[in-house]
Amino acid sequence: MNRTAKIISGLLFLIIACVFITACTGSSGTANTTPQTTLMTTAPSTAAQYTSGDIVRSPKGSPDTAWLVIGYDPATDSYERAFVYRNADGTWGYRLDTRTERANRAVMEKVYTEKITNKPPASILIRQSTVPATTAAVATTQTSSTSMTTTTTALKPQIKSIEPDFGMTGSQVAITDLTGNYFPTGATVMLAKTGSPNITATSVTVQSPVHMSCSFFIPSNATTGPWEVVVTTPDGQTVRYANGFTVRVSTNPVTTTVTTGGGVEITSIEPQFAFSQETKSITITGSNFLDGVSVKLKKSGSTDIAAFTIVRISTTEMRCVFTIPASSMGFWDLVVTNTDGTTGTLVNGFEVKS
């Protein structure tokens, strides 16, 4: 009996030892196969939208021209780009030369929102435009001899689009994309509107026969509304793009006080605008307002608008009412005149909106 008990006890010990060893091995394996956590990074929301080779255009621009993105420079937050043209079969594209330029990323992505395709910049061929620069020669035979007279006439330019197509009063506007046909070297650009002085462009660059760039300074008193874009060639040919550019009112007009005779000063008016055909009460603050003071709005080429119901509260504050006539849009000078002849003028101080 003792021998049998010893054998059974030994077998039980072996079974328990095997179970223990198996459990330990399984736990170790599980611990060693625990998955590792991987950290993920997300690109910043301000990452450049376009990459090298993207061909982009403005939805308002010419369908035959676009910009080829050469690359992006994060140090200056700008794109390097080149002008690219559509091939005759409708594919893109080709360049006229190797010139490139820099463009602010925010402006580029805001204006040129239509991505056409992507092609490696090195695959874009550089070749001459297929658009002829001049008309065919006109030959006239004289008598029976072989001599003849030829006349070559430059084609009249055409304007298809302008980008941007608006500007604020009192601001500088860079025209990055004036497109058309037959733009010759030496062409000039201006904005024109009946009854208003022309606004002549500066920094005019003819980048190709179909693309120009320039810059306009819009005076603070420029008439708001549509203007013609006018391109003139060195030989005197002119083309007009009706209603191609719109002048809008700046929300921050530059005002200047001019005093005469005794130092009447205007420091502020509230509100600073009224709408056409509106009756508006305004408050004027300043200095040296005397009893019997008068107030009016003045603008070159327009009839003065006199205020009524003028209430002088003190030498530094008064209130008055204007009735604004129709078609009076633009910036006006506010003129305060005392009975002793002293005046104060707030240049471009009041705006009439449509």
VEXNUMAR-106258 format. One record per residue (C-alpha): residue in three letters; x, y, z. Coordinates in Angstrom, 3 decimals. Layout:
<recs>
+--------+----------+----------+----------+
| residu |        u |        v |        w |
+--------+----------+----------+----------+
|    ALA |        X |        Y |        Z |
...
+--------+----------+----------+----------+
</recs>
This chain:
<recs>
+--------+----------+----------+----------+
| residu |        u |        v |        w |
+--------+----------+----------+----------+
|    MET |    0.000 |    0.000 |    0.000 |
|    ASN |    2.788 |    2.355 |    0.805 |
|    ARG |    4.399 |    1.716 |   -2.545 |
|    THR |    1.138 |    2.345 |   -4.419 |
|    ALA |    0.556 |    5.597 |   -2.552 |
|    LYS |    4.026 |    6.809 |   -3.435 |
|    ILE |    3.457 |    6.128 |   -7.132 |
|    ILE |    0.139 |    7.990 |   -7.144 |
|    SER |    1.677 |   10.934 |   -5.322 |
|    GLY |    4.487 |   11.108 |   -7.902 |
|    LEU |    2.052 |   11.104 |  -10.818 |
|    LEU |   -0.001 |   13.915 |   -9.268 |
|    PHE |    3.177 |   15.983 |   -8.791 |
|    LEU |    4.141 |   15.546 |  -12.441 |
|    ILE |    0.676 |   16.595 |  -13.657 |
|    ILE |    0.647 |   19.732 |  -11.492 |
|    ALA |    4.166 |   20.673 |  -12.663 |
|    CYS |    3.166 |   20.388 |  -16.347 |
|    VAL |    0.105 |   22.580 |  -15.868 |
|    PHE |    2.187 |   25.220 |  -14.102 |
|    ILE |    4.878 |   25.268 |  -16.826 |
|    THR |    2.236 |   25.576 |  -19.609 |
|    ALA |    0.516 |   28.495 |  -17.857 |
|    CYS |    3.771 |   30.364 |  -17.441 |
|    THR |    4.704 |   29.892 |  -21.083 |
|    GLY |    1.322 |   31.194 |  -22.291 |
|    SER |    1.491 |   34.302 |  -20.110 |
|    SER |    4.982 |   35.090 |  -21.330 |
|    GLY |    3.910 |   34.769 |  -24.970 |
|    THR |    0.950 |   37.062 |  -24.491 |
|    ALA |    3.101 |   39.703 |  -22.837 |
|    ASN |    5.622 |   39.607 |  -25.653 |
|    THR |    2.980 |   40.074 |  -28.377 |
|    THR |    1.261 |   43.157 |  -26.920 |
|    PRO |    0.740 |   45.609 |  -29.878 |
|    GLN |    2.736 |   48.839 |  -29.795 |
|    THR |    0.985 |   52.236 |  -30.093 |
|    THR |    2.012 |   54.274 |  -33.160 |
|    LEU |    1.900 |   58.109 |  -32.985 |
|    MET |    0.200 |   59.749 |  -35.990 |
|    THR |    0.844 |   63.286 |  -37.152 |
|    THR |   -1.595 |   65.475 |  -39.027 |
|    ALA |   -0.501 |   68.002 |  -41.617 |
|    PRO |   -1.177 |   71.572 |  -40.527 |
|    SER |   -4.286 |   73.211 |  -41.927 |
|    THR |   -2.094 |   75.895 |  -43.469 |
|    ALA |   -0.238 |   73.466 |  -45.738 |
|    ALA |    0.198 |   74.526 |  -49.353 |
|    GLN |   -2.744 |   73.477 |  -51.495 |
|    TYR |   -0.817 |   73.052 |  -54.759 |
|    THR |    2.243 |   70.995 |  -55.594 |
|    SER |    4.854 |   71.113 |  -58.337 |
|    GLY |    3.266 |   70.466 |  -61.729 |
|    ASP |   -0.269 |   71.592 |  -60.854 |
|    ILE |   -1.845 |   73.683 |  -63.629 |
|    VAL |   -4.397 |   76.107 |  -62.164 |
|    ARG |   -6.550 |   78.963 |  -63.424 |
|    SER |   -9.167 |   81.464 |  -62.335 |
|    PRO |  -12.738 |   80.442 |  -63.212 |
|    LYS |  -13.173 |   83.980 |  -64.574 |
|    GLY |  -10.007 |   83.907 |  -66.681 |
|    SER |   -9.282 |   82.879 |  -70.229 |
|    PRO |   -9.859 |   79.160 |  -70.882 |
|    ASP |   -6.662 |   79.021 |  -72.948 |
|    THR |   -4.176 |   80.280 |  -70.348 |
|    ALA |   -3.271 |   79.162 |  -66.834 |
|    TRP |   -0.457 |   79.046 |  -64.269 |
|    LEU |    1.991 |   76.178 |  -63.935 |
|    VAL |    3.141 |   75.676 |  -60.346 |
|    ILE |    6.908 |   75.167 |  -60.356 |
|    GLY |    7.177 |   74.735 |  -56.595 |
|    TYR |    6.338 |   76.074 |  -53.131 |
|    ASP |    8.727 |   77.869 |  -50.757 |
|    PRO |    7.594 |   77.605 |  -47.105 |
|    ALA |   10.164 |   80.192 |  -46.009 |
|    THR |    8.364 |   82.939 |  -47.969 |
|    ASP |    4.957 |   81.183 |  -48.100 |
|    SER |    4.886 |   81.705 |  -51.856 |
|    TYR |    4.623 |   79.719 |  -55.069 |
|    GLU |    7.015 |   79.882 |  -57.984 |
|    ARG |    4.875 |   79.834 |  -61.115 |
|    ALA |    5.036 |   80.243 |  -64.887 |
|    PHE |    2.449 |   81.149 |  -67.485 |
|    VAL |    1.279 |   78.156 |  -69.533 |
|    TYR |   -0.908 |   77.871 |  -72.643 |
|    ARG |   -3.316 |   75.290 |  -73.992 |
|    ASN |   -2.179 |   73.248 |  -77.005 |
|    ALA |   -4.137 |   73.274 |  -80.248 |
|    ASP |   -5.603 |   69.849 |  -79.424 |
|    GLY |   -6.905 |   71.123 |  -76.075 |
|    THR |   -4.233 |   69.500 |  -73.906 |
|    TRP |   -1.861 |   71.384 |  -71.626 |
|    GLY |    0.436 |   72.875 |  -72.384 |
|    TYR |    3.423 |   74.910 |  -73.505 |
|    ARG |    5.390 |   77.969 |  -72.361 |
|    LEU |    6.759 |   80.874 |  -74.381 |
|    ASP |    9.966 |   81.268 |  -72.356 |
|    THR |   11.729 |   80.139 |  -69.183 |
|    ARG |   10.647 |   83.073 |  -67.010 |
|    THR |    9.004 |   82.412 |  -63.664 |
|    GLU |    7.628 |   84.658 |  -60.927 |
|    ARG |    6.677 |   84.512 |  -57.256 |
|    ALA |    3.080 |   84.679 |  -56.012 |
|    ASN |    1.789 |   84.882 |  -52.457 |
|    ARG |    0.244 |   81.536 |  -51.472 |
|    ALA |   -2.935 |   83.044 |  -49.973 |
|    VAL |   -3.617 |   85.111 |  -53.094 |
|    MET |   -2.781 |   82.251 |  -55.440 |
|    GLU |   -5.105 |   79.800 |  -53.710 |
|    LYS |   -7.919 |   82.342 |  -53.400 |
|    VAL |   -7.912 |   83.558 |  -57.013 |
|    TYR |   -6.773 |   80.511 |  -59.018 |
|    THR |   -9.159 |   77.959 |  -57.570 |
|    GLU |   -9.622 |   75.673 |  -60.582 |
|    LYS |   -7.061 |   72.868 |  -60.807 |
|    ILE |   -6.927 |   71.588 |  -64.396 |
|    THR |   -4.315 |   68.837 |  -64.249 |
|    ASN |   -0.802 |   68.018 |  -63.083 |
|    LYS |    2.178 |   67.650 |  -65.408 |
|    PRO |    5.862 |   67.610 |  -64.475 |
|    PRO |    7.268 |   71.087 |  -65.208 |
|    ALA |   10.108 |   69.503 |  -67.191 |
|    SER |    7.556 |   68.001 |  -69.586 |
|    ILE |    6.092 |   71.396 |  -70.519 |
|    LEU |    7.706 |   72.420 |  -73.805 |
|    ILE |    8.893 |   75.945 |  -74.512 |
|    ARG |    7.907 |   77.105 |  -77.969 |
|    GLN |    6.613 |   80.115 |  -79.859 |
|    SER |    2.961 |   81.042 |  -79.814 |
|    THR |    0.910 |   79.858 |  -82.764 |
|    VAL |   -0.919 |   83.232 |  -82.811 |
|    PRO |    0.492 |   85.490 |  -85.536 |
|    ALA |    1.692 |   88.890 |  -84.419 |
|    THR |    0.914 |   90.688 |  -87.666 |
|    THR |   -1.409 |   90.387 |  -90.623 |
|    ALA |   -0.236 |   88.889 |  -93.883 |
|    ALA |    1.506 |   91.277 |  -96.218 |
|    VAL |   -0.619 |   92.957 |  -98.858 |
|    ALA |    1.135 |   92.936 | -102.229 |
|    THR |    0.391 |   95.360 | -105.079 |
|    THR |    1.944 |   94.898 | -108.533 |
|    GLN |    3.136 |   98.116 | -110.191 |
|    THR |    3.080 |   98.177 | -114.040 |
|    SER |    4.643 |   95.144 | -115.684 |
|    SER |    7.768 |   95.150 | -113.578 |
|    THR |    8.397 |   92.759 | -110.736 |
|    SER |    8.500 |   95.529 | -108.115 |
|    MET |    5.722 |   95.511 | -105.536 |
|    THR |    4.764 |   97.331 | -102.350 |
|    THR |    4.046 |   95.393 |  -99.167 |
|    THR |    2.237 |   96.739 |  -96.129 |
|    THR |    2.296 |   95.004 |  -92.780 |
|    THR |   -0.343 |   96.119 |  -90.258 |
|    ALA |   -0.306 |   95.046 |  -86.622 |
|    LEU |   -3.458 |   93.342 |  -85.510 |
|    LYS |   -5.674 |   95.248 |  -83.106 |
|    PRO |   -5.357 |   93.909 |  -79.565 |
|    GLN |   -8.215 |   92.098 |  -77.851 |
|    ILE |   -9.066 |   91.927 |  -74.136 |
|    LYS |  -10.706 |   88.780 |  -72.777 |
|    SER |  -10.461 |   89.071 |  -69.002 |
|    ILE |   -8.796 |   90.893 |  -66.128 |
|    GLU |   -7.889 |   89.505 |  -62.700 |
|    PRO |   -8.669 |   90.880 |  -60.213 |
|    ASP |  -11.595 |   92.748 |  -61.762 |
|    PHE |  -12.200 |   95.213 |  -58.930 |
|    GLY |  -10.361 |   97.562 |  -56.579 |
|    MET |  -11.083 |   99.689 |  -53.516 |
|    THR |  -10.853 |  103.466 |  -53.471 |
|    GLY |   -7.624 |  104.766 |  -51.988 |
|    SER |   -5.732 |  101.523 |  -52.642 |
|    GLN |   -3.087 |  100.001 |  -54.917 |
|    VAL |   -4.331 |   97.117 |  -57.072 |
|    ALA |   -1.927 |   94.656 |  -58.722 |
|    ILE |   -3.388 |   93.234 |  -61.939 |
|    THR |   -1.846 |   89.779 |  -62.228 |
|    ASP |   -3.740 |   88.433 |  -65.210 |
|    LEU |   -4.845 |   90.715 |  -68.072 |
|    THR |   -5.476 |   88.286 |  -70.922 |
|    GLY |   -6.371 |   88.750 |  -74.569 |
|    ASN |   -4.637 |   88.680 |  -77.955 |
|    TYR |   -2.035 |   90.687 |  -79.919 |
|    PHE |   -0.554 |   92.588 |  -76.950 |
|    PRO |    2.621 |   94.223 |  -78.312 |
|    THR |    5.662 |   95.318 |  -76.367 |
|    GLY |    5.206 |   98.913 |  -75.221 |
|    ALA |    1.413 |   98.711 |  -74.826 |
|    THR |   -0.177 |  100.939 |  -72.164 |
|    VAL |   -3.183 |  100.277 |  -69.938 |
|    MET |   -5.670 |  102.581 |  -68.207 |
|    LEU |   -9.122 |  102.665 |  -66.637 |
|    ALA |  -11.648 |  105.062 |  -68.152 |
|    LYS |  -15.095 |  106.273 |  -67.138 |
|    THR |  -17.181 |  109.051 |  -68.670 |
|    GLY |  -16.970 |  112.191 |  -66.526 |
|    SER |  -13.989 |  110.935 |  -64.489 |
|    PRO |  -10.227 |  111.369 |  -64.931 |
|    ASN |   -8.509 |  108.336 |  -66.418 |
|    ILE |   -6.533 |  106.073 |  -64.080 |
|    THR |   -3.258 |  105.149 |  -65.781 |
|    ALA |   -1.557 |  101.861 |  -64.990 |
|    THR |    2.056 |  101.617 |  -63.879 |
|    SER |    4.548 |   98.736 |  -64.043 |
|    VAL |    2.978 |   97.472 |  -67.269 |
|    THR |    4.630 |   94.222 |  -68.361 |
|    VAL |    3.779 |   92.465 |  -71.629 |
|    GLN |    4.694 |   88.897 |  -70.770 |
|    SER |    3.414 |   87.502 |  -74.049 |
|    PRO |    1.031 |   88.482 |  -76.883 |
|    VAL |   -1.829 |   87.124 |  -74.763 |
|    HIS |   -0.815 |   88.106 |  -71.246 |
|    MET |   -0.039 |   91.382 |  -69.457 |
|    SER |    0.325 |   92.535 |  -65.856 |
|    CYS |    0.203 |   96.038 |  -64.382 |
|    SER |   -0.761 |   98.052 |  -61.320 |
|    PHE |   -3.390 |  100.741 |  -60.626 |
|    PHE |   -3.642 |  103.243 |  -57.799 |
|    ILE |   -7.341 |  103.980 |  -57.271 |
|    PRO |   -7.777 |  107.540 |  -55.897 |
|    SER |   -9.812 |  107.862 |  -52.714 |
|    ASN |  -12.311 |  110.097 |  -54.544 |
|    ALA |  -12.614 |  107.901 |  -57.647 |
|    THR |  -16.165 |  107.363 |  -58.864 |
|    THR |  -17.477 |  103.997 |  -57.809 |
|    GLY |  -18.999 |  101.550 |  -60.252 |
|    PRO |  -17.901 |   99.931 |  -63.538 |
|    TRP |  -14.955 |  101.281 |  -65.562 |
|    GLU |  -13.591 |  100.438 |  -69.004 |
|    VAL |  -10.210 |   98.739 |  -69.317 |
|    VAL |   -8.308 |  100.383 |  -72.180 |
|    VAL |   -5.202 |   98.992 |  -73.895 |
|    THR |   -3.324 |  101.196 |  -76.389 |
|    THR |   -0.541 |   99.982 |  -78.682 |
|    PRO |    2.574 |  102.037 |  -79.549 |
|    ASP |    1.161 |  102.654 |  -83.052 |
|    GLY |   -2.012 |  104.192 |  -81.604 |
|    GLN |   -4.513 |  101.339 |  -81.831 |
|    THR |   -6.920 |  101.200 |  -78.877 |
|    VAL |   -9.242 |   98.515 |  -77.588 |
|    ARG |  -11.819 |   98.994 |  -74.814 |
|    TYR |  -13.163 |   96.303 |  -72.485 |
|    ALA |  -16.530 |   97.707 |  -71.346 |
|    ASN |  -17.394 |   97.341 |  -67.642 |
|    GLY |  -14.307 |   95.190 |  -67.176 |
|    PHE |  -13.231 |   96.705 |  -63.849 |
|    THR |  -15.289 |   97.844 |  -60.847 |
|    VAL |  -14.244 |  100.506 |  -58.337 |
|    ARG |  -15.670 |   99.854 |  -54.889 |
|    VAL |  -15.787 |  102.058 |  -51.821 |
|    SER |  -13.092 |  101.530 |  -49.230 |
|    THR |  -14.260 |  100.868 |  -45.687 |
|    ASN |  -11.339 |  102.944 |  -44.385 |
|    PRO |  -11.170 |  106.211 |  -46.372 |
|    VAL |   -8.259 |  108.527 |  -45.701 |
|    THR |   -9.513 |  111.856 |  -44.295 |
|    THR |   -7.663 |  115.099 |  -43.837 |
|    THR |   -8.766 |  118.310 |  -42.121 |
|    VAL |   -7.958 |  121.552 |  -43.931 |
|    THR |   -8.598 |  124.837 |  -42.053 |
|    THR |   -8.622 |  128.423 |  -43.251 |
|    GLY |   -8.931 |  131.833 |  -41.653 |
|    GLY |   -9.074 |  130.930 |  -37.978 |
|    GLY |   -8.542 |  127.296 |  -37.276 |
|    VAL |  -11.943 |  125.618 |  -37.569 |
|    GLU |  -11.178 |  121.931 |  -37.079 |
|    ILE |  -13.240 |  118.812 |  -37.761 |
|    THR |  -12.058 |  115.788 |  -35.813 |
|    SER |  -14.848 |  113.297 |  -36.554 |
|    ILE |  -18.319 |  112.766 |  -37.980 |
|    GLU |  -20.825 |  110.058 |  -37.110 |
|    PRO |  -22.060 |  108.285 |  -39.145 |
|    GLN |  -19.555 |  108.637 |  -41.994 |
|    PHE |  -21.895 |  107.651 |  -44.833 |
|    ALA |  -25.431 |  107.796 |  -46.204 |
|    PHE |  -27.256 |  106.108 |  -49.047 |
|    SER |  -28.424 |  107.781 |  -52.230 |
|    GLN |  -31.845 |  109.477 |  -51.780 |
|    GLU |  -31.639 |  109.110 |  -47.986 |
|    THR |  -32.220 |  111.805 |  -45.340 |
|    LYS |  -29.458 |  111.447 |  -42.762 |
|    SER |  -28.705 |  113.108 |  -39.416 |
|    ILE |  -25.014 |  113.338 |  -38.511 |
|    THR |  -23.001 |  114.555 |  -35.533 |
|    ILE |  -19.854 |  116.611 |  -36.128 |
|    THR |  -17.131 |  117.150 |  -33.513 |
|    GLY |  -14.198 |  119.539 |  -33.709 |
|    SER |  -13.367 |  123.038 |  -32.480 |
|    ASN |  -14.321 |  126.715 |  -32.980 |
|    PHE |  -17.922 |  126.110 |  -34.126 |
|    LEU |  -19.678 |  129.509 |  -33.853 |
|    ASP |  -23.350 |  130.520 |  -33.832 |
|    GLY |  -24.807 |  130.583 |  -37.339 |
|    VAL |  -22.381 |  127.925 |  -38.608 |
|    SER |  -23.259 |  126.261 |  -41.938 |
|    VAL |  -22.357 |  122.804 |  -43.281 |
|    LYS |  -22.259 |  121.338 |  -46.783 |
|    LEU |  -20.871 |  118.463 |  -48.816 |
|    LYS |  -18.650 |  119.265 |  -51.806 |
|    LYS |  -17.320 |  117.134 |  -54.641 |
|    SER |  -15.602 |  118.201 |  -57.835 |
|    GLY |  -18.027 |  118.221 |  -60.749 |
|    SER |  -21.103 |  117.889 |  -58.526 |
|    THR |  -23.598 |  120.349 |  -57.011 |
|    ASP |  -23.002 |  121.089 |  -53.328 |
|    ILE |  -25.337 |  119.382 |  -50.839 |
|    ALA |  -26.267 |  121.843 |  -48.066 |
|    ALA |  -27.221 |  120.640 |  -44.592 |
|    PHE |  -30.367 |  121.855 |  -42.823 |
|    THR |  -31.671 |  121.805 |  -39.232 |
|    ILE |  -28.192 |  122.634 |  -37.937 |
|    VAL |  -28.027 |  122.521 |  -34.130 |
|    ARG |  -24.857 |  123.921 |  -32.553 |
|    ILE |  -24.501 |  122.192 |  -29.173 |
|    SER |  -21.162 |  123.788 |  -28.273 |
|    THR |  -18.008 |  125.102 |  -29.898 |
|    THR |  -16.889 |  121.490 |  -30.280 |
|    GLU |  -20.091 |  119.677 |  -31.295 |
|    MET |  -23.072 |  120.148 |  -33.597 |
|    ARG |  -25.706 |  118.128 |  -35.422 |
|    CYS |  -27.224 |  118.569 |  -38.862 |
|    VAL |  -29.326 |  116.783 |  -41.478 |
|    PHE |  -28.597 |  116.048 |  -45.146 |
|    THR |  -30.988 |  114.922 |  -47.877 |
|    ILE |  -28.855 |  113.030 |  -50.395 |
|    PRO |  -29.860 |  113.415 |  -54.066 |
|    ALA |  -29.953 |  110.473 |  -56.458 |
|    SER |  -26.759 |  109.528 |  -58.338 |
|    SER |  -24.463 |  111.112 |  -55.743 |
|    MET |  -22.293 |  108.071 |  -55.039 |
|    GLY |  -18.701 |  108.531 |  -53.980 |
|    PHE |  -16.620 |  110.399 |  -51.403 |
|    TRP |  -17.447 |  114.018 |  -50.525 |
|    ASP |  -15.587 |  116.743 |  -48.617 |
|    LEU |  -17.430 |  117.948 |  -45.498 |
|    VAL |  -17.114 |  121.761 |  -45.200 |
|    VAL |  -17.960 |  123.748 |  -42.051 |
|    THR |  -18.179 |  127.550 |  -42.431 |
|    ASN |  -18.558 |  130.116 |  -39.640 |
|    THR |  -20.269 |  133.499 |  -40.099 |
|    ASP |  -16.862 |  135.225 |  -39.805 |
|    GLY |  -15.620 |  133.393 |  -42.899 |
|    THR |  -13.415 |  130.803 |  -41.196 |
|    THR |  -13.830 |  127.287 |  -42.542 |
|    GLY |  -12.764 |  123.721 |  -41.926 |
|    THR |  -12.827 |  120.910 |  -44.510 |
|    LEU |  -12.702 |  117.179 |  -43.858 |
|    VAL |  -11.329 |  115.857 |  -47.153 |
|    ASN |  -13.107 |  112.676 |  -48.352 |
|    GLY |  -14.836 |  112.627 |  -44.976 |
|    PHE |  -18.309 |  111.527 |  -46.094 |
|    GLU |  -19.370 |  108.729 |  -48.402 |
|    VAL |  -22.565 |  108.312 |  -50.399 |
|    LYS |  -23.365 |  104.682 |  -51.186 |
|    SER |  -25.704 |  103.345 |  -53.849 |
+--------+----------+----------+----------+
</recs>
